Amino acid sequence: MHIRLILVFGLLSSIWTIDANSQPRSLVGSWLGVLALPSGPDVRLGFTIREDTNGQYRGTWSSPDQTPLPGDIGSIRFDHDTVRLALKVLNGLYAGVMSKDGSRIEGSFSQGFPIPLTLLREKSYVASLEDTAVAAPMKYFHLALKIAKDSNRWLGTVEVIDMGEEEYSIDSVTATGDSLRFVVPNLDGEFVGALERGNPDGFDGVWRQDSEVTSGRFAQVQVVQELVRPQEPRPHYPYKEDSVSYLNKRAGIVLAGTLTEPFGKGPFPAVFLILGSGPHDRDEAIMGHKPFKVIADYLTRHGIAVLRADDRGVGSSGGTYNGATSANFATDAKSAVEFLKSRPEIDRKHIGLIGHSEGGMIAPMVAARDTHSYSAPNDVAFIVLLAAPGIHNSALMMLQRSMLAKNDTSKKMLNQLRYSALMDAVLVGTNQSNEALLSHRLDSLWKRQYAEGGGDTSQNSRAKSMRSKAATFTVLLSPWYRFFIAYDPATALRKVSVPVLALNGTLDRQVACEVDLQGISRALKEGNNKDVTIKKLPGLNHLFQHAQTGSVDEYAMISETFSPEVLDIMCTWILKHSNK
């Protein structure tokens, strides 16, 4: 489900002329425009504005051309016709004037200098589509479509509501009469819709991707509703919550995050949450879940301050994610520790790290006691490892592919597993300076595997293969992958002398529970660490949800975001090691 639904994320977008006279003079809704940058390609910038139960505006901004992950709008003002949207962490401001019919806002976006930006009010539609490849309860998924037209240019995005808030742009739009067709770049998918005559508030649509076809009825809504899981905390919180930013001096980038602190007099013990692999926002949003937000809420309610931050190049953080390695992310985590040390309400002697997945590999890199550590002695008081790698990453990846193959029948997933030889070639070539030679070796392996597959040799099939090859090679040749595949987590674990809590679920299909916990224990023992707690947690998956199989397909199906038992285990252990 995970691989396949990532392909589905960018699904649909439909587009018909919007009746300007029918638009309400309200800021609530979705808005999208195009920034014509002085240098480089145009960038789409969108805003979604909602009203809370107190009638106050709140919202998110997104740039689907750069990242599907949204960021929070700092402040929103709407006085008569004047609109002001402040993105404080980015030091960005949009200011404009709404048209009399409420269909557009003419203004400019400033981030150092103003750039003209016209925002169009998008029409929003939601449909429940049947996924014939998945059994209940995920047989149906809810697709949101936002569309607008300016002169001869169509703008729009799509979002799978069940999977979170990620938005993806549409392209190659053709609208003729009552019919609509468009594609979603990089997904090899096509949408065709038919508007009912005399009924502008709904239409039927069909999505085609490879051999899969889904269809459904789209109904218009004022604003797409947010997916809120049962554990997701909602305002008002019984603690302080601040948007913060801090500088990674080594990288020269500003990182943005959220700091939650208990009410009352400090100093408080504190933790920084380190994200797993892939570009994530501060909540580690995945499949409609926000595990880091749930963790931060629980710990802060129990007296522990928590800092969580967007990955570099994601949300409101500066820098660029592409090209960075785990070592770079370790410097980001180090700068977070430095920021916490600068806060008078934080107990400098009891600042710890909680790392999930790759973040559990990065935490020991920061806490290691040697001259190559990313943190000074005594900066980190303890670390908590959640589903962290404990064996050489090349062995981990081989084991992961085997576990996923047993628990996911998706053809796309199985096709991905065929490329193990490509990954092995990258491992062999990581120490070679001649990248062209490695690329040539990968190309030869790809051609051999494609030929052995005996697949369709039609022009369309060859074109898809080339696109798939380009996407695969981009990952395998990336600095992140080449660093990760050659790294042994035991290197840093042997040099960690601070207390360690390592947890993993027995149904984890991405990081093998038994093998990796044994690797962590062995490395810490070799380093003579005297304070180590390791727990195997029955029935929990990689996200620490109670699961049936542990398959990635299940993540979105499960309403639970994070095991309450694990929250209690972490909290009790941290307070014990913070003398509370």
Backbone torsions as a table, in degrees:
resi	resn	phi	psi	omega
1	MET	NA	-40.0	-174.4
2	HIS	-62.0	-52.2	-179.4
3	ILE	-64.6	-43.2	-176.5
4	ARG	-68.3	-39.6	-178.1
5	LEU	-75.3	-24.2	171.1
6	ILE	-62.4	-37.2	176.4
7	LEU	-69.2	-27.7	-178.9
8	VAL	-85.5	-18.1	-175.3
9	PHE	-49.2	-41.4	-174.5
10	GLY	-86.5	19.4	-170.3
11	LEU	-38.8	-107.2	-158.5
12	LEU	-97.9	169.6	167.5
13	SER	-171.1	129.3	-178.8
14	SER	-122.6	164.9	-170.6
15	ILE	-156.2	118.9	172.3
16	TRP	-134.7	164.8	-178.3
17	THR	-59.2	133.5	179.6
18	ILE	-93.5	130.7	178.3
19	ASP	-75.6	102.7	-176.5
20	ALA	-60.1	-34.7	-177.2
21	ASN	-67.0	-17.5	-177.4
22	SER	-91.7	-2.5	-174.5
23	GLN	-78.4	134.0	178.1
24	PRO	-76.1	151.0	175.0
25	ARG	-86.9	72.3	-179.9
26	SER	-138.4	149.2	178.8
27	LEU	-82.6	-17.2	-178.4
28	VAL	-63.8	132.1	-179.5
29	GLY	136.8	-167.4	-179.5
30	SER	-112.9	138.7	-177.6
31	TRP	-130.6	140.7	-178.1
32	LEU	-143.5	138.2	177.7
33	GLY	-146.3	178.5	-177.7
34	VAL	-123.5	123.1	175.7
35	LEU	-88.4	119.2	175.6
36	ALA	-88.7	93.7	-176.0
37	LEU	-70.6	145.0	179.6
38	PRO	-57.8	-35.0	177.2
39	SER	-134.3	135.6	-179.6
40	GLY	98.4	176.4	-176.4
41	PRO	-73.0	160.2	175.0
42	ASP	-63.5	150.7	-178.3
43	VAL	-128.4	127.6	175.6
44	ARG	-79.5	135.7	-179.9
45	LEU	-130.0	127.4	-176.4
46	GLY	-127.8	156.9	177.6
47	PHE	-134.7	137.1	173.0
48	THR	-118.4	121.0	-175.5
49	ILE	-113.2	131.8	176.3
50	ARG	-127.9	166.4	173.2
51	GLU	-112.4	134.6	177.5
52	ASP	-84.9	-176.6	-175.9
53	THR	-66.4	-16.8	177.9
54	ASN	-95.6	6.6	179.4
55	GLY	79.5	11.2	-179.8
56	GLN	-91.4	141.6	177.1
57	TYR	-73.6	141.1	169.2
58	ARG	-147.3	159.1	-177.1
59	GLY	-174.0	179.3	179.4
60	THR	-130.9	156.1	173.1
61	TRP	-117.3	155.6	178.7
62	SER	-149.7	154.4	174.2
63	SER	-130.9	86.0	-172.2
64	PRO	-61.2	-19.9	177.5
65	ASP	-75.3	-20.1	-176.8
66	GLN	-108.6	-42.7	178.2
67	THR	-156.4	141.2	178.0
68	PRO	-77.9	-9.4	-174.9
69	LEU	-84.1	130.4	-178.7
70	PRO	-83.3	161.6	173.4
71	GLY	-124.4	157.5	-178.6
72	ASP	-78.4	141.6	171.4
73	ILE	-81.3	129.3	-176.4
74	GLY	-66.3	-49.7	179.2
75	SER	-148.0	149.9	-176.6
76	ILE	-131.4	129.8	176.2
77	ARG	-130.2	135.1	177.2
78	PHE	-139.0	97.9	-178.7
79	ASP	-112.9	107.3	-177.8
80	HIS	59.1	-107.8	-179.1
81	ASP	-99.7	-10.6	-171.8
82	THR	-88.5	132.3	-179.1
83	VAL	-120.3	133.3	175.6
84	ARG	-135.7	121.5	179.7
85	LEU	-121.7	115.7	-175.3
86	ALA	-105.6	126.6	174.1
87	LEU	-106.4	82.9	-166.1
88	LYS	-59.8	-44.4	-176.7
89	VAL	-63.9	-35.9	178.2
90	LEU	-84.3	-3.4	-174.6
91	ASN	54.9	41.0	-179.6
92	GLY	-114.7	149.0	-178.5
93	LEU	-143.3	130.3	170.3
94	TYR	-108.6	129.4	178.2
95	ALA	-132.5	132.3	-179.3
96	GLY	-161.3	-179.5	-179.4
97	VAL	-125.4	128.6	-179.4
98	MET	-78.6	140.8	177.9
99	SER	-67.8	161.9	-177.8
100	LYS	-63.4	-31.2	179.9
101	ASP	-87.4	-0.2	175.6
102	GLY	74.2	15.2	-174.9
103	SER	-95.9	-14.5	-175.9
104	ARG	-154.0	159.8	175.8
105	ILE	-128.5	120.4	178.3
106	GLU	-95.5	123.3	-178.9
107	GLY	-170.8	-152.6	-179.6
108	SER	-148.7	153.1	176.7
109	PHE	-109.3	129.2	-176.9
110	SER	-118.1	130.6	172.4
111	GLN	-147.5	71.0	-172.3
112	GLY	103.0	-44.0	175.2
113	PHE	-150.1	150.2	-174.9
114	PRO	-78.6	141.7	174.0
115	ILE	-126.5	126.6	179.2
116	PRO	-55.8	137.3	180.0
117	LEU	-149.2	116.6	174.5
118	THR	-99.4	124.2	178.5
119	LEU	-98.7	131.1	177.5
120	LEU	-103.5	137.5	175.1
121	ARG	-73.0	124.2	179.9
122	GLU	-87.8	144.3	166.4
123	LYS	-83.1	136.3	-177.1
124	SER	-113.5	135.2	178.9
125	TYR	-130.7	147.6	177.9
126	VAL	-131.1	137.2	177.9
127	ALA	-135.4	152.1	172.0
128	SER	-103.7	113.4	-175.7
129	LEU	-109.0	141.0	179.5
130	GLU	-85.0	128.8	176.2
131	ASP	-102.3	103.1	-173.5
132	THR	-69.8	-12.8	-177.8
133	ALA	-91.1	-1.6	-174.7
134	VAL	-126.4	140.5	177.3
135	ALA	-84.3	162.1	175.8
136	ALA	-57.7	149.4	10.3
137	PRO	-90.9	3.6	-179.3
138	MET	-98.4	25.6	-177.4
139	LYS	-66.4	-30.7	178.5
140	TYR	-115.3	140.6	173.7
141	PHE	-127.9	152.4	-174.1
142	HIS	-103.4	121.8	-174.6
143	LEU	-109.7	130.8	178.1
144	ALA	-109.1	135.4	-178.8
145	LEU	-124.5	129.0	177.7
146	LYS	-123.4	127.7	-173.0
147	ILE	-139.5	151.5	176.0
148	ALA	-157.1	158.3	178.5
149	LYS	-133.8	132.5	177.2
150	ASP	-124.5	113.2	-175.2
151	SER	55.1	-116.2	-179.5
152	ASN	-102.8	11.7	-176.2
153	ARG	-110.5	127.9	175.7
154	TRP	-95.3	139.0	175.1
155	LEU	-125.9	146.1	177.9
156	GLY	-178.2	161.7	176.3
157	THR	-140.1	164.0	175.5
158	VAL	-130.6	157.8	-177.3
159	GLU	-152.5	132.0	171.9
160	VAL	-90.0	104.4	-170.7
161	ILE	-58.8	-39.1	-177.3
162	ASP	-63.9	-17.9	-173.3
163	MET	-105.2	-0.5	179.3
164	GLY	125.0	-159.5	-172.2
165	GLU	-105.5	9.3	-178.0
166	GLU	-64.7	134.9	179.2
167	GLU	-119.9	144.8	-178.0
168	TYR	-131.8	141.6	-175.3
169	SER	-79.9	150.6	173.7
170	ILE	-98.7	166.4	-177.6
171	ASP	-156.4	170.1	175.7
172	SER	51.3	56.8	-175.7
173	VAL	-86.8	134.4	173.5
174	THR	-128.5	117.7	179.2
175	ALA	-121.2	117.1	-179.2
176	THR	-130.9	117.9	-179.3
177	GLY	59.9	-120.5	-179.2
178	ASP	-100.7	10.5	-178.0
179	SER	-111.4	156.3	-178.5
180	LEU	-142.5	139.5	174.2
181	ARG	-139.7	139.5	174.2
182	PHE	-156.7	165.4	177.8
183	VAL	-122.3	160.0	173.8
184	VAL	-110.8	113.3	-176.7
185	PRO	-55.5	148.0	176.1
186	ASN	71.9	-3.1	-179.0
187	LEU	-111.3	-7.9	-178.6
188	ASP	53.8	39.6	-179.0
189	GLY	-120.3	154.7	-178.6
190	GLU	-135.8	139.1	176.6
191	PHE	-118.3	137.5	175.7
192	VAL	-130.4	127.2	-178.6
193	GLY	-126.6	159.7	179.3
194	ALA	-135.0	115.1	-179.4
195	LEU	-80.4	134.3	177.8
196	GLU	-74.8	133.4	178.5
197	ARG	-64.8	131.8	178.3
198	GLY	78.5	4.3	-180.0
199	ASN	-135.9	84.3	-177.6
200	PRO	-75.4	-3.3	-175.0
201	ASP	-94.0	6.0	178.7
202	GLY	-166.4	161.4	178.6
203	PHE	-162.1	164.3	176.4
204	ASP	-100.1	144.2	-179.0
205	GLY	-142.9	153.0	179.0
206	VAL	-129.8	132.4	177.4
207	TRP	-112.5	130.1	178.7
208	ARG	-119.7	130.8	176.6
209	GLN	-148.5	116.6	-171.6
210	ASP	55.2	-125.3	-178.5
211	SER	-96.8	1.7	-176.8
212	GLU	-93.1	138.3	178.6
213	VAL	-131.2	128.8	175.5
214	THR	-127.3	150.9	-177.7
215	SER	-145.6	160.8	179.4
216	GLY	-176.7	177.2	-179.2
217	ARG	-103.2	123.6	-179.7
218	PHE	-97.3	128.8	178.4
219	ALA	-116.3	139.5	-177.6
220	GLN	-75.7	141.0	176.1
221	VAL	-132.6	157.3	179.5
222	GLN	-69.0	-44.2	178.5
223	VAL	-148.8	141.4	-179.9
224	VAL	-68.2	128.0	-178.7
225	GLN	-72.6	146.1	176.9
226	GLU	-76.6	147.2	173.1
227	LEU	-85.9	119.2	-179.1
228	VAL	-118.6	113.8	177.3
229	ARG	-76.4	155.4	-175.3
230	PRO	-56.5	-35.0	-177.4
231	GLN	-85.6	-10.1	-175.3
232	GLU	-66.7	121.8	-178.7
233	PRO	-68.6	145.7	179.7
234	ARG	-125.6	147.0	175.9
235	PRO	-58.4	151.6	8.3
236	HIS	-97.1	138.8	-173.5
237	TYR	-90.7	148.7	176.6
238	PRO	-85.4	40.2	178.5
239	TYR	-162.0	171.7	179.6
240	LYS	-85.0	141.1	177.4
241	GLU	-133.8	123.3	-178.2
242	ASP	-129.3	140.3	169.1
243	SER	-81.1	128.1	-175.1
244	VAL	-131.0	165.1	173.4
245	SER	-144.3	152.6	-179.1
246	TYR	-152.3	159.0	-173.0
247	LEU	-100.6	130.5	165.7
248	ASN	-88.3	100.4	-174.4
249	LYS	-63.8	-37.5	-177.7
250	ARG	-64.1	-39.4	-178.1
251	ALA	-93.7	-17.2	-178.6
252	GLY	70.6	34.2	-180.0
253	ILE	-127.9	151.9	177.9
254	VAL	-99.4	127.2	179.4
255	LEU	-105.4	144.0	-175.5
256	ALA	-118.6	142.8	-179.2
257	GLY	-159.9	-167.1	179.5
258	THR	-126.3	130.6	177.0
259	LEU	-112.4	121.4	176.1
260	THR	-109.9	134.4	-177.3
261	GLU	-134.5	142.5	176.7
262	PRO	-64.9	152.4	169.9
263	PHE	-69.4	156.8	177.3
264	GLY	107.3	-173.2	-175.8
265	LYS	-90.6	130.2	177.1
266	GLY	-86.2	-157.6	1.0
267	PRO	-76.7	150.3	-176.6
268	PHE	-108.1	144.6	168.4
269	PRO	-62.9	154.2	-174.5
270	ALA	-142.7	156.0	174.1
271	VAL	-135.3	150.8	170.2
272	PHE	-111.4	132.2	-178.8
273	LEU	-92.8	122.9	-177.6
274	ILE	-101.9	124.3	-173.9
275	LEU	-71.3	157.9	175.3
276	GLY	-80.8	-174.3	-173.7
277	SER	-68.4	151.8	-178.2
278	GLY	91.3	155.2	-179.9
279	PRO	-67.7	120.8	-177.8
280	HIS	-129.1	152.4	169.5
281	ASP	-83.0	177.5	-173.6
282	ARG	-61.3	-22.9	-179.9
283	ASP	-89.2	0.5	-172.3
284	GLU	51.9	44.0	-177.0
285	ALA	-58.9	127.7	179.4
286	ILE	-155.2	132.4	176.5
287	MET	52.6	36.5	179.0
288	GLY	80.7	2.3	179.3
289	HIS	-106.3	154.3	177.5
290	LYS	-130.6	72.8	-173.9
291	PRO	-60.4	-37.6	-178.5
292	PHE	-69.7	-30.4	176.1
293	LYS	-68.0	-39.0	178.5
294	VAL	-67.1	-43.5	178.9
295	ILE	-62.4	-46.9	-179.0
296	ALA	-60.4	-42.1	-179.6
297	ASP	-61.7	-47.8	-176.3
298	TYR	-64.5	-48.4	-177.2
299	LEU	-65.1	-40.3	-178.4
300	THR	-67.3	-37.2	176.0
301	ARG	-62.1	-20.8	-178.2
302	HIS	-107.9	19.6	169.8
303	GLY	97.1	12.1	-178.3
304	ILE	-115.8	124.9	175.7
305	ALA	-73.8	144.7	-176.1
306	VAL	-134.9	130.0	172.8
307	LEU	-111.7	129.4	173.5
308	ARG	-133.5	146.2	-171.4
309	ALA	-141.4	152.9	173.0
310	ASP	-67.1	142.6	171.1
311	ASP	-57.2	153.9	175.2
312	ARG	-56.8	134.5	-179.9
313	GLY	79.5	5.4	-178.9
314	VAL	-120.6	145.0	176.8
315	GLY	56.4	-120.7	-176.6
316	SER	-100.6	5.4	179.0
317	SER	-85.4	146.1	177.8
318	GLY	-82.5	-175.0	-179.6
319	GLY	82.6	-171.5	-178.4
320	THR	-130.8	130.2	180.0
321	TYR	-72.0	-47.5	-178.5
322	ASN	-61.2	133.4	-179.8
323	GLY	97.5	-13.6	179.8
324	ALA	-87.2	152.7	179.0
325	THR	-117.7	175.7	176.8
326	SER	-58.3	-34.1	177.9
327	ALA	-63.8	-39.2	176.4
328	ASN	-65.1	-41.8	179.6
329	PHE	-65.9	-27.7	175.7
330	ALA	-64.8	-36.6	176.8
331	THR	-68.6	-31.8	175.0
332	ASP	-63.9	-42.8	179.0
333	ALA	-65.8	-38.5	177.1
334	LYS	-60.6	-41.6	180.0
335	SER	-67.0	-29.8	176.0
336	ALA	-66.5	-41.0	177.0
337	VAL	-63.0	-42.4	178.1
338	GLU	-61.1	-39.8	178.6
339	PHE	-63.4	-45.5	179.4
340	LEU	-61.9	-38.5	179.2
341	LYS	-63.2	-26.7	-178.0
342	SER	-80.1	-9.5	-176.4
343	ARG	-90.9	123.4	-176.7
344	PRO	-64.6	-24.0	-178.2
345	GLU	-83.1	-3.1	-179.2
346	ILE	-100.8	136.7	176.3
347	ASP	-77.0	105.2	-174.6
348	ARG	-60.9	-24.9	-177.5
349	LYS	-84.8	-7.5	-176.8
350	HIS	-133.9	60.1	174.8
351	ILE	-108.4	122.6	-178.1
352	GLY	-121.9	176.4	179.7
353	LEU	-124.1	137.9	170.3
354	ILE	-119.6	118.0	-177.7
355	GLY	-118.9	133.3	178.6
356	HIS	-108.2	130.8	176.7
357	SER	58.2	-118.5	177.0
358	GLU	-58.9	-33.1	176.5
359	GLY	-60.2	-29.8	175.4
360	GLY	-73.4	-17.0	172.4
361	MET	-85.1	-33.3	-177.9
362	ILE	-74.4	-36.7	-177.9
363	ALA	-54.5	-47.9	177.0
364	PRO	-63.7	-31.1	177.2
365	MET	-61.2	-36.8	-179.7
366	VAL	-77.0	-35.8	-174.7
367	ALA	-89.9	-7.7	-175.6
368	ALA	-60.7	144.6	-176.1
369	ARG	-98.9	77.6	173.2
370	ASP	-156.8	175.1	-175.0
371	THR	-68.8	-17.1	180.0
372	HIS	-94.4	3.4	-179.8
373	SER	-65.3	155.5	178.9
374	TYR	-92.1	7.8	-178.5
375	SER	-142.0	147.0	178.6
376	ALA	-74.3	159.2	178.6
377	PRO	-54.4	138.1	176.9
378	ASN	71.8	2.6	175.5
379	ASP	-66.3	-40.4	-177.9
380	VAL	-107.4	122.6	-175.4
381	ALA	-89.6	-25.5	-178.2
382	PHE	-166.5	162.7	176.0
383	ILE	-137.4	145.4	175.2
384	VAL	-118.1	125.1	-176.6
385	LEU	-109.4	116.8	-179.9
386	LEU	-107.1	112.3	-179.4
387	ALA	51.0	48.1	-176.4
388	ALA	-88.4	147.1	174.2
389	PRO	-64.2	140.7	178.2
390	GLY	-128.6	-3.9	177.2
391	ILE	-122.6	168.6	-179.8
392	HIS	-53.0	135.5	-173.0
393	ASN	-62.7	-27.2	176.9
394	SER	-65.6	-41.0	176.8
395	ALA	-68.8	-37.5	178.2
396	LEU	-59.9	-44.3	-177.8
397	MET	-66.0	-38.6	177.4
398	MET	-64.0	-43.5	179.8
399	LEU	-67.4	-38.7	179.1
400	GLN	-61.6	-43.8	-179.6
401	ARG	-62.0	-38.4	179.1
402	SER	-65.3	-43.0	-178.8
403	MET	-67.5	-40.6	-179.6
404	LEU	-67.0	-36.6	-179.5
405	ALA	-63.8	-32.1	-178.9
406	LYS	-76.2	-19.6	-170.8
407	ASN	-123.6	12.5	179.0
408	ASP	-144.2	115.7	-177.3
409	THR	-92.1	4.1	179.9
410	SER	-58.9	130.5	179.2
411	LYS	-61.2	-37.2	-179.3
412	LYS	-65.3	-38.3	177.5
413	MET	-64.6	-45.9	-179.0
414	LEU	-63.7	-35.9	176.6
415	ASN	-63.7	-37.5	178.6
416	GLN	-64.1	-35.1	-177.6
417	LEU	-66.6	-20.8	-179.0
418	ARG	-68.9	-13.3	-172.4
419	TYR	-94.8	21.6	-179.3
420	SER	-60.3	-34.8	179.4
421	ALA	-63.3	-34.5	177.1
422	LEU	-63.3	-43.9	-179.5
423	MET	-65.1	-39.5	178.0
424	ASP	-62.9	-37.4	178.6
425	ALA	-63.7	-36.5	177.6
426	VAL	-64.7	-41.6	179.1
427	LEU	-59.6	-44.6	179.7
428	VAL	-64.6	-34.7	-173.9
429	GLY	-93.6	4.8	-175.8
430	THR	-64.8	-29.3	-179.0
431	ASN	-93.6	3.9	178.5
432	GLN	-90.9	134.3	-179.8
433	SER	-79.6	-19.1	-177.4
434	ASN	-85.9	90.7	-178.6
435	GLU	-67.1	-30.7	178.8
436	ALA	-62.2	-37.2	178.7
437	LEU	-65.7	-42.6	178.0
438	LEU	-63.8	-43.3	179.2
439	SER	-61.0	-39.5	178.4
440	HIS	-64.7	-41.1	178.7
441	ARG	-63.2	-42.8	178.1
442	LEU	-62.8	-40.4	-179.0
443	ASP	-63.0	-40.5	179.4
444	SER	-65.6	-42.4	178.4
445	LEU	-63.6	-40.9	-179.5
446	TRP	-61.0	-48.2	-178.1
447	LYS	-62.0	-38.5	-179.5
448	ARG	-67.8	-43.0	179.7
449	GLN	-66.6	-38.1	179.6
450	TYR	-66.1	-39.9	179.2
451	ALA	-68.2	-40.3	-179.6
452	GLU	-67.3	-24.9	-179.6
453	GLY	-69.8	-19.1	178.4
454	GLY	58.5	33.4	-173.6
455	GLY	-82.0	-173.5	-180.0
456	ASP	-62.9	130.1	-179.7
457	THR	-104.1	14.8	179.5
458	SER	-65.8	164.3	-179.4
459	GLN	-60.5	-41.0	-179.5
460	ASN	-64.0	-41.9	179.8
461	SER	-65.8	-42.0	178.9
462	ARG	-63.4	-38.2	179.5
463	ALA	-64.2	-42.5	178.7
464	LYS	-65.0	-38.8	179.1
465	SER	-62.6	-40.3	180.0
466	MET	-65.9	-39.5	178.3
467	ARG	-66.7	-41.6	178.0
468	SER	-63.8	-40.3	178.7
469	LYS	-62.3	-44.7	-178.9
470	ALA	-61.4	-44.2	-179.4
471	ALA	-65.2	-42.4	-179.1
472	THR	-65.0	-45.0	-179.2
473	PHE	-65.5	-33.4	178.0
474	THR	-59.8	-40.9	178.7
475	VAL	-71.5	-51.1	-173.4
476	LEU	-65.0	-29.6	-179.3
477	LEU	-94.9	1.7	-178.5
478	SER	-70.2	149.5	176.7
479	PRO	-56.9	-37.2	-179.4
480	TRP	-61.2	-49.8	-175.9
481	TYR	-65.6	-41.8	-177.0
482	ARG	-66.1	-34.7	175.1
483	PHE	-70.3	-47.2	-173.9
484	PHE	-62.9	-46.7	-174.1
485	ILE	-66.9	-22.1	-177.9
486	ALA	-98.4	-1.8	-171.9
487	TYR	-92.6	142.0	174.9
488	ASP	-112.9	112.0	-178.4
489	PRO	-56.9	-26.1	-179.6
490	ALA	-61.2	-24.5	-179.5
491	THR	-55.6	-47.0	180.0
492	ALA	-84.4	-36.4	-176.9
493	LEU	-59.3	-36.8	179.7
494	ARG	-64.2	-17.9	-176.0
495	LYS	-107.2	13.9	178.9
496	VAL	-97.6	119.0	-179.5
497	SER	-107.6	-10.5	-179.7
498	VAL	-79.3	161.8	179.4
499	PRO	-57.0	143.1	-177.7
500	VAL	-130.9	132.1	169.6
501	LEU	-115.3	119.4	-179.3
502	ALA	-118.7	126.0	-176.5
503	LEU	-128.5	144.7	171.7
504	ASN	-158.0	153.5	-179.8
505	GLY	-93.7	147.7	-177.9
506	THR	-70.1	-16.3	178.7
507	LEU	-102.2	17.2	176.3
508	ASP	-69.5	121.1	179.7
509	ARG	-105.1	6.7	178.2
510	GLN	-110.0	-35.9	174.4
511	VAL	-127.7	110.1	-172.9
512	ALA	-61.9	121.2	-173.8
513	CYS	-56.2	-60.9	-174.9
514	GLU	-59.8	-53.4	-173.2
515	VAL	-64.4	-45.2	-175.1
516	ASP	-75.2	-37.1	175.3
517	LEU	-64.5	-37.5	175.9
518	GLN	-63.2	-40.5	178.6
519	GLY	-64.1	-41.1	178.0
520	ILE	-63.5	-47.4	-179.6
521	SER	-60.1	-44.2	-177.8
522	ARG	-63.0	-44.9	-177.8
523	ALA	-66.5	-40.8	179.5
524	LEU	-66.9	-37.1	177.6
525	LYS	-65.9	-40.9	177.7
526	GLU	-62.5	-30.0	178.2
527	GLY	-87.3	3.2	177.4
528	ASN	64.5	33.3	175.4
529	ASN	-74.7	127.4	-174.1
530	LYS	-96.6	-6.2	-175.8
531	ASP	-128.3	84.3	-176.2
532	VAL	-129.7	128.4	175.3
533	THR	-122.2	123.1	-178.1
534	ILE	-126.0	129.9	-177.3
535	LYS	-132.1	131.9	169.6
536	LYS	-94.2	131.2	-174.0
537	LEU	-115.3	108.1	-175.7
538	PRO	-61.8	136.6	170.7
539	GLY	78.1	9.5	-179.8
540	LEU	-105.6	145.5	-178.9
541	ASN	-96.7	-166.6	-176.2
542	HIS	-64.2	-27.3	178.6
543	LEU	-92.9	5.1	-178.6
544	PHE	64.3	38.9	170.3
545	GLN	-100.0	150.0	170.7
546	HIS	-71.6	121.8	-170.7
547	ALA	-129.3	170.4	177.0
548	GLN	-97.8	-46.4	-177.6
549	THR	-119.1	-23.8	-174.8
550	GLY	87.4	-3.4	180.0
551	SER	-60.4	147.7	176.3
552	VAL	-59.0	-30.4	178.7
553	ASP	-56.8	-28.5	-174.6
554	GLU	-77.4	-23.0	-171.2
555	TYR	-49.8	-48.4	-177.1
556	ALA	-74.2	-25.4	-176.7
557	MET	-74.4	-26.9	-173.8
558	ILE	-83.7	129.5	-179.7
559	SER	-74.8	-29.9	178.8
560	GLU	-68.4	137.4	177.9
561	THR	-93.2	-42.6	-176.1
562	PHE	-154.3	133.5	-175.9
563	SER	-55.2	123.9	176.2
564	PRO	-59.9	-33.9	178.9
565	GLU	-63.4	-39.4	-179.9
566	VAL	-70.3	-36.7	175.5
567	LEU	-58.6	-43.4	-179.7
568	ASP	-68.4	-41.0	178.9
569	ILE	-59.6	-48.2	-179.8
570	MET	-61.9	-47.7	-176.0
571	CYS	-62.2	-47.4	-179.8
572	THR	-61.0	-43.1	-179.1
573	TRP	-65.7	-44.0	-178.9
574	ILE	-64.4	-45.0	-179.8
575	LEU	-63.7	-37.9	177.4
576	LYS	-61.5	-40.2	-177.9
577	HIS	-87.9	4.5	175.2
578	SER	-114.7	12.5	178.2
579	ASN	59.3	35.1	179.9
580	LYS	-105.7	NA	NA
